[in-house]
C-alpha cells in the first residue's frame, strides 16, 4: 500500500542537555498561563541558555504560598512589588529579557526498558536573579562576577 504524508511541520524532538553548574545567562522566549496536573494555576516559561541555545520549560506555580520561583523571575526582569504588595505584570512584560539562572547538578536514576537501573546526572535551575552585563568586559561573560576594577586580584 503506498503512503502519502505531508511531513513538513514535524519538529525534531528536543533532547535534555546537561548545562554546566553555576550562574548562566538565559533569555525568556515564551510564556503561557495554564493549569498543572494537580489542578493548580501556573505559568510555563520557555527559557533559552544564551551560550548553548538550549531551551527548556520552567514551571512556576501561581498558588499563594508556592510562588517563590515566579517572584524570582518577575524580580529578575525588573518587575517590582508595588506599595500595595502586589506584582502588576503581563506575560509580554517578561518576554525577550535576559536573566541569570543558577544551575545545579543532581543525580537522576531511572529504570530503562530492559529493567536496568541507569544512573545519570541532570541539571536543575534553582534560582533566578537580574542580569547585569559586566562593565569590565561589556559582554555576557562572568555574570554576577567582578564589576569594579579594584576588586581584581592582580598578580605581582
C-alpha positions, -999 to +999 in steps of 0.1 A: +000+000+000+015+034-010+017+062+016+013+099+010+021+120+041+030+157+044+058+158+070+068+194+065+058+206+100+073+177+121+095+192+148+127+174+158+123+160+193+142+180+219+169+162+240+177+172+275+212+187+277+234+189+308+242+226+313+273+235+334+268+244+370+268+280+382+251+312+372+242+313+335+225+338+312+191+329+299+165+346+278+128+343+284+115+332+250+078+325+256+052+321+283+017+309+289-008+306+317-021+270+323-031+245+349-009+218+364-019+182+365-029+187+402-052+215+391-031+244+403-028+276+383+007+281+369+028+298+343+051+279+319+081+299+306+104+287+279+140+299+287+170+296+264+206+294+275+224+322+257+257+303+252+244+269+241+210+280+227+195+250+246+159+258+256+136+242+283+104+250+301+103+264+336+071+257+356+060+284+380+030+276+402+009+306+410-009+293+441-003+315+472+025+301+493+041+284+463+050+314+441+087+318+451+100+309+416+075+332+399+086+360+422+123+354+413+115+356+376+095+388+379+121+404+401+149+394+377+132+412+348+127+444+368+091+439+379+090+451+414+065+448+442+041+477+445+034+496+477+001+477+479+022+445+480+013+432+445+032+425+413+014+440+384+025+424+351+015+405+320+034+378+300+047+402+273+064+422+301+088+394+307+095+381+272+128+386+254+145+397+286+179+383+298+181+369+333+207+349+353+197+314+364+216+292+389+222+258+375+228+229+399+235+192+392+216+164+408+215+126+404+189+112+381+184+074+385+158+056+364+149+021+351+152+016+314+131-006+291+154-036+298+148-032+336+183-019+343+189+009+367+206+038+349+225+064+370+229+098+353+232+134+363+207+161+353+206+199+359+180+219+376+177+257+376+170+266+412+171+304+413+170+335+391+184+370+395+187+401+375+212+400+347+236+429+346+263+429+319+298+430+334+310+466+329+347+455+327+341+432+297+309+448+282+296+414+273+279+383+286+309+368+303+312+364+341+276+370+351+274+382+387+312+385+388+337+413+394+322+447+384+348+471+400+384+471+388+397+475+424+382+440+432+405+423+408+434+404+424+465+414+403+495+391+404+529+407+411 
